[in-house]
């Protein structure tokens, strides 16, 4: 169904329709409409129009005489002329063409009224459609025009042509080229305009009827006036040719006649310009309708049970002419869609601006699955679908960017982004909520969507998340608790071993190196004083690790302040996992105030969003305490105030009691959530006091 916007577009050029709307024109068109009584006969006008164009092209005079068509054009026409349907089309209309030609020559030679002659031609063509009328009338004129120039071209060298020219008293167009130039220039301009309008009318006729709707009527109602003025111009051109016959060597005054032809050419050109705009709008509307049909069929297909996944994959990935649309990253060769048949397929969807970190994490997971191909969790294939903006020209830079990413991928990818049709991109954006940030859509062996975005659960649980369905995601969350393994995973071997060994772990982050130094030295001093021998510290930086965090890492290692994630990619992944936990929970419809794990996730993201550091304490897997950096450092600086409680309660309970005593209800928490994930909760409560947080949109550019 056409949109209101599309309907409005069809009205944009109403102001240009004044050439059809005068009272004289209205009366004239009533007369023309009265001659129109089509009997349903269908005329294939395309081959006739091809011959007409060929005649005009070869007959077009210049100062040097006649411009001949190329041999290739002649060969193409000769090849068409041998086709049976080509000849059949001409046989069906030959009588009408000859009759119109005779009518034009008779009326024009006698100086008849142009409108009356035009109406007479319409009566001859009464049973034809509008496109056939204008093509047959143009064909009749082309015969006269072609015969004239054939004799004019041949009579200097051909005795037969010379005799005909003498009897008809043809003018010498070569010797008197300068005299005839204004008239022939005006004639050529009008013929060009007539041919343009005729082709435009034929194009209107070729529009698929099933897509023609009332909102296109403004274009189709303008066809009859366009046909009238084209045939009226044909009569004017024929009168000029008829006027040349019998002139011999007489001199002529052509300025007035040239002006009349130029005036008609201007009018017909204006009609063509208007019709082309309408035709363009019609094509846009039809394309919209086709795309909407395809979009609906795509939705229906995903809702219909399939034997396997091939039909759906062939709709998503457009394999024209049975080409191999995939590129195999492992063999560096093209591949058929059939390699994905009856397999779990993960569609990795992104634009061309994929980060190195995102690709690296996915590559590690995929590489692990290929190393153990017989494991159940390895039974899937990964395919990259690159989303590009079609409104931006595809250039060498984009091609290079695409090829760089493609060559780095071990899995399948599209051979080219153009194999993803615009309607499929629209479906991905509207139904799967793609909005720049990479996502991973899971299709099972029957092509059903098992998860609209499994990237979050893969970041959280890795291959344990197989088969990556929403059901599996829910199962994993039900079995999960807030613990150090969930928070830190196996992101670092040393940290993972500490968890297994039950060490007292101080996990911390932030950017202030002076705070980090004070924290490390103070904690280590307190640990020695309290005789805590198994305390370990681990630095996780910030979610967007920049040069400042890199320098912190270098200082921490050099000064032996703590263990740290040496690779910034791992630091990025630590925070990306926590963000993924939030988005995974939101996707399941969980509310922060009702979900303890979600509350802890929000607290971690609040820590990262602040300008200061933070600390999380665990004994092995069990998380025991958490606090902002300033409070935690103050707690340890005031160790003398609670060191006596260590002997009575042990270290952690004594530390927690003092942390609680230092806690103030006054706070200012900042939360930075990703703006392109498509799954941001409408309501977010403060992780510290539980009140709804004010909603802002934050843009941040960090260039340390």
C-alpha positions in Angstrom: 0.0 0.0 0.0 1.4 3.4 -1.0 2.3 5.7 1.8 0.9 9.1 2.3 4.3 10.5 1.5 4.4 8.6 -1.8 0.9 9.9 -2.7 2.1 13.5 -1.9 5.1 13.0 -4.2 2.7 12.4 -7.2 1.2 15.8 -6.6 4.5 17.7 -6.6 4.3 18.6 -10.3 0.7 19.7 -10.6 1.9 23.3 -11.1 3.6 22.0 -14.3 0.4 20.7 -15.8 -0.7 24.1 -17.0 0.0 23.0 -20.6 -2.9 20.6 -20.3 -5.4 22.7 -18.4 -6.5 25.7 -20.6 -10.1 25.8 -21.7 -9.1 25.4 -25.3 -7.1 22.3 -24.5 -10.0 20.8 -22.4 -12.4 21.2 -25.3 -9.8 19.8 -27.7 -9.2 16.8 -25.5 -12.9 16.0 -25.2 -12.9 15.8 -29.0 -9.9 13.5 -29.0 -11.3 11.3 -26.2 -14.4 10.9 -28.4 -12.3 9.2 -31.0 -10.9 6.7 -28.6 -12.6 3.3 -28.7 -9.9 0.6 -28.2 -11.1 -2.9 -29.1 -8.5 -4.7 -26.9 -6.0 -5.4 -29.6 -2.4 -5.6 -28.4 0.4 -4.1 -30.5 4.0 -4.8 -29.6 5.3 -1.3 -30.3 8.9 -1.9 -29.2 10.2 -3.4 -32.5 8.3 -0.7 -34.5 9.9 2.0 -32.3 13.3 0.4 -32.9 12.9 0.8 -36.7 11.6 4.4 -36.3 14.6 5.3 -34.2 16.9 3.8 -36.8 15.3 5.8 -39.6 15.6 9.1 -37.7 19.2 8.3 -36.7 20.2 7.6 -40.3 18.2 10.5 -41.8 19.3 13.2 -39.5 20.8 15.9 -41.8 23.8 18.1 -40.9 25.8 20.6 -42.9 27.6 17.7 -44.4 24.5 15.8 -45.4 23.5 12.6 -43.7 24.8 11.0 -40.6 24.8 7.2 -41.1 24.4 4.8 -38.2 27.2 2.5 -37.2 27.6 -1.0 -38.6 26.9 -2.5 -35.2 23.6 -0.7 -35.0 22.7 -1.9 -38.5 23.7 -5.4 -37.7 21.5 -5.3 -34.5 18.5 -4.1 -36.6 19.1 -6.7 -39.3 19.2 -9.4 -36.6 15.9 -8.2 -35.2 14.3 -8.0 -38.7 14.9 -11.8 -39.1 12.9 -12.6 -36.0 9.4 -13.9 -36.6 7.7 -11.8 -33.9 9.3 -8.7 -35.3 7.8 -9.2 -38.7 4.5 -10.3 -37.3 4.2 -7.0 -35.4 4.9 -5.0 -38.5 2.4 -7.0 -40.6 -0.4 -6.3 -38.1 -0.1 -2.5 -38.4 1.3 -2.0 -41.9 -2.2 -1.1 -43.3 -2.7 1.5 -40.6 0.7 3.0 -41.0 0.3 3.3 -44.8 -3.2 4.8 -44.4 -1.9 7.4 -41.9 1.0 8.2 -44.2 -1.3 8.9 -47.1 -3.6 10.9 -44.9 -0.7 13.1 -43.7 0.7 13.6 -47.2 -2.7 14.4 -48.7 -3.8 16.9 -46.1 -0.4 18.5 -45.7 0.2 18.9 -49.4 -3.1 20.7 -49.7 -2.3 23.0 -46.8 -5.0 21.5 -44.5 -5.7 22.6 -41.0 -3.2 21.0 -38.6 -5.7 20.2 -35.9 -8.2 18.8 -38.4 -5.5 16.6 -39.8 -4.5 15.4 -36.3 -8.2 14.5 -35.5 -8.4 12.6 -38.8 -5.4 10.5 -37.8 -7.0 9.8 -34.4 -10.1 8.5 -36.2 -7.9 6.1 -38.2 -6.3 4.9 -34.9 -9.6 4.8 -33.0 -9.3 1.1 -32.0 -5.7 1.3 -30.7 -4.3 2.0 -27.3 -2.7 5.4 -26.6 0.9 4.1 -26.9 0.0 2.3 -30.2 -1.6 5.5 -31.6 1.5 7.6 -31.1 4.0 4.9 -32.3 2.0 4.1 -35.5 1.6 7.8 -36.3 5.3 8.3 -35.8 6.0 5.3 -37.9 3.9 6.8 -40.8 5.9 10.0 -40.6 9.2 8.1 -40.4 8.3 6.4 -43.7 7.8 9.8 -45.4 10.8 11.3 -43.7 13.0 8.4 -44.6 11.9 8.3 -48.2 12.7 12.0 -48.5 16.2 11.7 -47.2 16.9 8.4 -49.0 16.3 10.2 -52.4 18.1 13.3 -51.2 21.1 11.2 -50.2 21.3 9.0 -53.3 20.3 11.3 -56.2 23.9 12.7 -56.8 25.2 9.1 -57.4 22.1 7.0 -58.2 20.4 7.5 -61.6 17.0 6.2 -60.3 17.1 8.5 -57.3 18.1 11.4 -59.5 15.1 10.8 -61.9 12.7 10.6 -58.9 14.2 13.8 -57.5 13.8 15.6 -60.8 10.2 14.6 -61.1 9.4 15.6 -57.6 11.6 18.7 -57.8 13.6 17.9 -54.6 15.8 20.8 -53.4 19.5 20.2 -53.4 20.1 19.9 -49.6 23.9 19.7 -49.9 24.5 22.7 -52.1 22.0 24.9 -50.1 22.9 23.6 -46.7 23.2 27.1 -45.1 19.8 28.1 -46.4 18.1 25.0 -45.0 20.0 24.9 -41.8 17.5 26.8 -39.5 14.6 24.8 -40.8 16.4 21.4 -40.4 17.8 22.3 -37.0 14.2 23.1 -35.8 12.9 20.0 -37.5 15.5 17.8 -35.8 14.8 19.3 -32.4 11.1 18.6 -32.8 11.7 15.1 -34.0 14.0 14.4 -31.0 11.3 15.8 -28.6 8.6 13.7 -30.3 10.7 10.6 -30.1 11.4 11.3 -26.4 7.7 11.7 -25.5 6.8 8.6 -27.5 9.3 6.4 -25.7 8.1 7.9 -22.4 4.5 7.0 -23.3 5.6 3.4 -24.2 7.4 3.2 -20.8 4.2 4.2 -19.1 2.4 1.4 -20.9 5.1 -1.1 -19.8 4.4 -0.4 -16.1 3.2 -3.6 -14.4 -0.6 -3.2 -14.2 -0.9 -5.0 -10.8 1.0 -2.1 -9.2 -1.0 0.7 -10.8 -3.1 2.4 -8.2 -5.3 5.6 -7.9 -2.3 7.6 -6.6 -0.7 7.2 -10.0 -3.7 8.5 -12.0 -2.3 12.0 -12.2 0.4 10.5 -14.5 -1.9 8.3 -16.7 -4.5 11.0 -17.3 -1.8 13.1 -18.9 -1.0 10.5 -21.6 -3.8 11.5 -24.1 -2.8 15.2 -24.2 0.8 14.1 -24.7 -0.3 11.8 -27.6 -2.3 14.6 -29.1 0.6 17.1 -29.1 3.0 14.5 -30.4 0.8 13.7 -33.4 0.1 17.4 -33.9 3.9 17.8 -34.1 4.1 14.9 -36.5 1.6 16.8 -38.8 3.8 19.9 -38.5 6.9 18.0 -39.4 5.2 16.3 -42.3 4.0 19.7 -43.6 7.6 20.9 -43.7 8.7 17.9 -45.7 5.8 18.2 -48.0 6.6 21.8 -48.5 10.1 21.0 -49.7 8.9 18.7 -52.4 8.4 20.6 -55.6 10.6 23.5 -54.6 13.4 22.7 -56.9 15.9 25.6 -56.9 13.5 28.2 -55.5 14.6 30.2 -52.7 12.6 30.0 -49.4 12.1 32.1 -46.4 12.3 29.6 -43.5 12.5 31.9 -40.4 8.7 31.8 -39.6 8.4 28.1 -40.3 11.5 27.4 -38.2 10.0 29.5 -35.3 6.8 27.5 -35.5 8.7 24.2 -35.3 10.8 25.5 -32.4 7.7 26.6 -30.5 6.2 23.1 -30.9 9.6 21.6 -29.9 9.6 23.7 -26.7 6.1 22.6 -25.8 6.7 18.9 -26.5 10.0 19.0 -24.6 8.2 20.5 -21.7 5.6 17.7 -21.9 8.4 15.1 -21.9 10.1 16.7 -18.9 6.8 16.6 -17.0 6.0 13.0 -18.0 9.5 11.8 -17.1 9.1 13.2 -13.6 5.8 11.4 -13.3 7.3 8.2 -14.7 10.2 8.4 -12.2 7.7 8.8 -9.3 5.6 5.9 -10.7 8.8 3.7 -10.7 9.5 4.8 -7.2 6.0 3.9 -6.0 6.1 0.6 -7.8 9.5 -0.2 -6.4 8.2 0.6 -2.9 5.2 -1.7 -3.4 7.5 -4.5 -4.7 9.8 -4.0 -1.7 6.9 -4.1 0.7 5.6 -7.3 -0.9 9.0 -8.8 -0.7 9.3 -7.6 2.9 6.0 -9.2 3.8 6.9 -12.5 2.0 10.2 -12.5 4.0 8.2 -12.1 7.3 5.8 -14.9 6.2 8.7 -17.2 5.2 10.3 -16.9 8.7 6.9 -17.8 10.2 6.4 -20.9 8.0 8.0 -24.2 8.9 10.7 -25.3 6.5 12.3 -28.6 5.7 15.8 -27.1 5.9 17.4 -23.6 6.0 18.3 -23.2 2.4 15.2 -21.4 1.2 15.5 -18.8 3.9 19.3 -18.4 3.4 18.8 -17.9 -0.4 16.3 -15.1 0.4 18.7 -13.4 2.8 21.7 -13.9 0.6 20.9 -13.0 -3.0 22.6 -15.5 -5.3 21.9 -14.2 -8.7 22.6 -16.4 -11.7 23.4 -19.3 -9.4 26.7 -17.7 -8.5 28.6 -18.7 -5.4 27.7 -15.9 -3.0 29.9 -16.9 -0.1 33.6 -16.5 0.6 35.2 -19.2 2.7 37.7 -17.6 5.0 39.6 -20.9 5.6 40.2 -21.8 2.0 40.1 -18.2 0.6 37.7 -19.4 -2.2 34.1 -18.8 -3.1 31.5 -21.2 -1.9 27.8 -22.1 -2.5 25.0 -21.6 0.0 24.6 -25.4 0.1 27.6 -25.6 2.5 25.2 -24.2 5.1 22.4 -26.7 4.5 20.8 -28.2 7.6 23.4 -26.6 9.9 23.1 -24.1 12.7 24.1 -20.8 11.1 25.2 -17.7 13.1 24.7 -14.6 11.0 27.4 -12.1 12.2 25.8 -8.7 11.2 27.8 -5.5 11.3 28.8 -2.5 9.2 32.3 -2.0 7.9 33.5 -0.3 11.1 34.1 -3.4 13.1 36.7 -3.0 15.9 39.7 -5.2 16.1 38.6 -6.3 19.6 35.2 -7.6 18.4 36.8 -9.6 15.6 39.5 -11.0 17.9 37.0 -12.3 20.5 34.9 -13.9 17.8 37.9 -15.4 16.1 39.0 -17.1 19.4 35.7 -18.7 19.9 35.5 -19.8 16.2 39.0 -21.1 16.2 38.3 -23.2 19.4 35.3 -24.8 17.7 37.3 -25.7 14.6 40.0 -27.3 16.8 37.4 -29.7 18.2 35.0 -30.2 15.3 33.3 -33.3 16.7 32.1 -31.6 19.9 28.3 -30.8 19.9 29.0 -27.1 20.6 31.2 -26.9 17.5 28.3 -27.9 15.1 27.6 -24.5 13.6 28.8 -22.2 10.8 29.5 -18.5 11.0 28.6 -16.1 8.2 29.4 -12.4 8.1 26.7 -10.2 6.6 28.2 -6.7 6.0 25.6 -3.9 6.1 26.5 -0.8 4.0 24.7 2.4 3.3 23.6 2.2 -0.3 23.2 6.0 -0.5 26.9 6.4 -0.1 28.9 5.6 -3.3 31.0 2.4 -3.1 34.6 3.4 -3.7 38.0 1.9 -3.5 38.5 2.8 0.1 35.3 0.9 1.1 36.3 -2.0 -1.1 39.7 -2.2 0.6 38.1 -1.9 4.1 35.7 -4.7 3.2 38.5 -6.9 1.8 40.7 -6.3 4.9 38.0 -7.5 7.3 37.1 -10.4 5.0 40.7 -11.6 4.7 41.0 -11.6 8.5 37.9 -13.8 9.0 38.3 -17.6 9.2 34.6 -18.1 8.7 32.2 -17.5 5.8 31.3 -14.0 4.5 29.4 -12.5 1.6 31.5 -12.3 -1.5 30.3 -8.7 -1.7 27.9 -6.5 0.4 25.7 -5.9 -2.7 24.4 -9.5 -2.3 22.4 -8.2 0.6 19.3 -6.7 -0.9 17.9 -3.4 0.5 14.7 -5.1 1.7 16.7 -7.7 3.6 18.7 -4.9 5.2 15.4 -3.2 6.1 14.2 -6.5 7.7 17.4 -6.9 9.6 17.1 -3.4 11.0 13.4 -3.5 11.8 12.8 -7.1 12.8 16.2 -7.9 14.3 16.9 -4.4 15.6 20.3 -3.9 14.0 21.6 -0.5 14.7 25.3 -0.3 13.9 26.5 -2.4 16.9 27.5 -5.9 15.7 25.0 -8.7 16.4 24.8 -12.4 16.0 21.5 -13.9 14.7 21.1 -17.6 15.2 19.2 -19.7 12.7 18.7 -23.4 13.4 18.9 -26.2 10.9 15.3 -25.4 9.6 16.1 -21.7 9.3 14.1 -20.6 12.4 15.4 -17.7 14.4 16.7 -19.3 17.6 18.0 -16.0 19.0 17.8 -12.5 17.5 21.2 -11.7 19.0 23.4 -14.3 20.6 26.5 -12.1 20.7 25.8 -11.2 24.4 25.5 -14.8 25.6 28.6 -15.8 23.6 30.6 -13.0 25.3 29.3 -14.2 28.7 29.5 -18.0 28.4 31.4 -18.7 25.2 30.8 -22.2 23.6 28.9 -23.2 26.7 26.0 -21.2 25.3 25.5 -23.6 22.3 23.1 -23.9 20.6 22.9 -20.1 21.3 19.1 -20.0 21.5 17.0 -17.7 23.7 15.9 -20.8 25.6 19.5 -21.8 26.3 20.2 -18.2 27.4 17.3 -18.3 29.9 18.5 -21.7 31.2 22.0 -20.4 31.8 20.8 -17.3 33.7 18.6 -19.5 35.9 21.6 -21.5 36.9 23.8 -18.4 37.5 24.7 -16.5 40.6 26.7 -13.4 41.1 30.2 -14.7 41.6 33.7 -14.0 40.6 33.7 -16.6 37.8 30.7 -14.8 36.2 32.3 -11.4 36.6 35.8 -12.2 35.4 35.3 -15.6 33.6 38.6 -17.1 32.4 39.7 -13.8 31.0 43.1 -14.2 32.6 44.8 -17.5 33.7 46.3 -16.0 36.8 43.0 -14.6 38.0 41.2 -17.8 37.2 43.7 -19.9 39.2 43.3 -17.5 42.2 39.5 -18.1 42.1 40.1 -21.9 42.0 42.6 -21.7 44.8 40.2 -19.6 47.0 42.5 -16.6 47.2 41.4 -13.3 48.7 41.1 -11.2 45.5 40.9 -7.4 45.3 39.7 -6.7 41.8 39.9 -3.0 41.0 39.7 -0.4 38.2 40.0 3.3 37.4 42.4 5.7 35.6 44.0 7.7 38.5 47.5 6.2 38.8 48.1 8.1 42.1 45.0 6.5 43.6 46.2 3.1 42.3 49.6 3.6 43.9 48.1 4.6 47.3 45.6 1.7 47.1 48.2 -0.9 46.3 50.7 0.2 49.0 48.0 0.7 51.6 46.3 -2.7 51.0 49.6 -4.5 51.0 50.6 -2.8 54.2 47.3 -3.6 55.9 47.5 -7.3 54.7 51.0 -7.6 56.3 49.7 -6.0 59.5 46.7 -8.2 59.6 48.7 -11.3 58.7 46.6 -11.9 55.6 48.9 -14.0 53.4 46.7 -14.9 50.4 45.6 -11.4 49.3 46.0 -10.7 45.6 45.2 -7.6 43.6 44.2 -7.4 39.9 43.7 -4.3 37.8 41.0 -4.2 35.1 41.2 -0.6 33.9 38.3 1.1 32.1 35.7 0.1 29.5 37.4 2.3 26.8 41.1 1.7 27.5 43.1 4.5 26.0 46.7 5.6 26.3 46.2 6.7 29.9 45.2 3.1 30.9 48.1 1.7 28.8 50.5 3.9 30.8 48.9 2.8 34.0 49.5 -0.9 33.0 53.2 -0.1 32.4 53.6 1.6 35.7 51.7 -1.1 37.6 53.9 -3.9 36.2 57.1 -1.8 36.6 56.3 -0.9 40.2 54.8 -4.3 41.0 51.7 -2.7 42.3 49.3 -5.5 41.2 48.6 -8.1 38.5 46.9 -6.6 35.5 45.3 -7.4 32.1 48.3 -6.8 29.9 46.4 -6.7 26.6 44.0 -3.8 26.2 41.8 -6.0 24.1 41.2 -8.2 27.2 40.5 -5.1 29.3 37.9 -4.0 26.7 36.4 -7.5 26.7 36.1 -7.6 30.5 33.8 -4.5 30.4 32.1 -5.7 27.1 31.0 -8.9 28.9 29.5 -6.9 31.8 27.6 -4.7 29.3 26.5 -7.9 27.5 25.1 -9.2 30.8 22.9 -6.1 31.1 21.7 -6.3 27.5 21.0 -10.0 27.9 19.0 -9.4 31.0 17.1 -6.5 29.4 16.3 -8.7 26.4 14.7 -11.2 28.7 12.5 -8.5 30.2 14.1 -8.5 33.6 13.6 -5.5 35.9 16.6 -4.2 37.8 14.8 -3.9 41.1 13.7 -7.5 41.0 16.9 -9.1 39.8 19.9 -9.3 42.2 22.4 -10.1 39.5 21.2 -7.2 37.4 21.6 -4.9 40.4 25.2 -6.0 40.7 25.8 -5.5 36.9 24.4 -2.0 37.2 26.7 -1.3 40.1 29.7 -2.4 38.1 28.7 -0.2 35.1 28.2 2.7 37.6 31.7 2.2 38.8 33.1 2.3 35.3 31.0 5.4 34.5 32.4 7.3 37.4 35.7 9.3 37.3 37.1 7.5 40.3 38.3 4.0 41.0 36.5 1.1 42.6 37.2 -2.3 44.3 35.4 -5.6 44.4 36.6 -8.2 47.0 36.1 -11.9 46.8 37.2 -15.0 48.5 37.7 -17.4 45.6 34.4 -17.4 43.8 32.3 -15.7 46.5 32.1 -11.9 46.2 32.2 -10.4 49.7 32.4 -6.6 49.3 32.5 -3.7 46.9 33.0 0.0 47.2 34.0 3.2 45.4 37.7 3.9 45.3 37.7 6.8 47.7 35.7 5.0 50.4 37.7 1.8 50.0 41.1 3.6 50.3 39.8 5.6 53.3 38.8 2.3 54.9 42.3 0.9 54.7 43.9 4.2 55.6 41.9 4.0 58.8 42.9 0.4 59.6 43.9 1.3 63.1 40.2 2.1 63.8 39.1 -1.5 63.0 42.3 -3.6 63.4 41.1 -4.9 66.8 37.9 -6.2 65.2 40.0 -8.4 62.9 41.0 -10.7 65.8 37.3 -10.9 66.9 35.5 -11.2 63.6 38.3 -12.0 61.1 39.6 -9.7 58.4 36.6 -9.5 55.9 33.8 -9.0 58.4 35.8 -6.3 60.2 36.6 -4.6 56.8 32.9 -4.7 55.8 31.7 -3.2 59.1 34.0 -0.2 58.6 33.1 0.2 55.0 29.4 0.3 56.0 30.2 2.9 58.7 31.9 5.1 56.1 29.1 4.8 53.6 27.1 8.0 53.1 23.6 8.2 51.6 24.8 11.2 49.6 26.1 10.1 46.3 26.2 10.9 42.6 26.3 7.8 40.3 26.7 8.1 36.6 25.8 5.4 34.2 26.9 5.3 30.6 24.9 2.9 28.4 25.6 2.1 24.8 23.4 4.2 22.5 23.2 1.7 19.6 22.3 -1.5 21.2 18.6 -1.3 20.6 17.9 -2.7 24.0 18.2 0.1 26.5 15.7 -0.1 29.4 13.2 2.7 29.6 13.6 2.9 33.4 16.9 2.5 35.2 17.1 2.7 39.0 20.2 3.8 41.0 22.4 0.8 41.9 23.0 2.4 45.3 19.7 3.8 46.6 17.1 2.2 44.2 15.5 5.5 43.1 14.8 6.0 39.3 17.8 7.7 37.6 17.4 10.8 35.5 17.6 9.9 31.8 20.2 11.7 29.6 21.9 11.0 26.3 25.7 11.3 26.7 28.2 11.7 23.9 31.8 11.4 24.9 35.0 11.8 22.9 38.2 10.7 24.7 41.5 11.6 23.3 44.1 11.2 26.0 
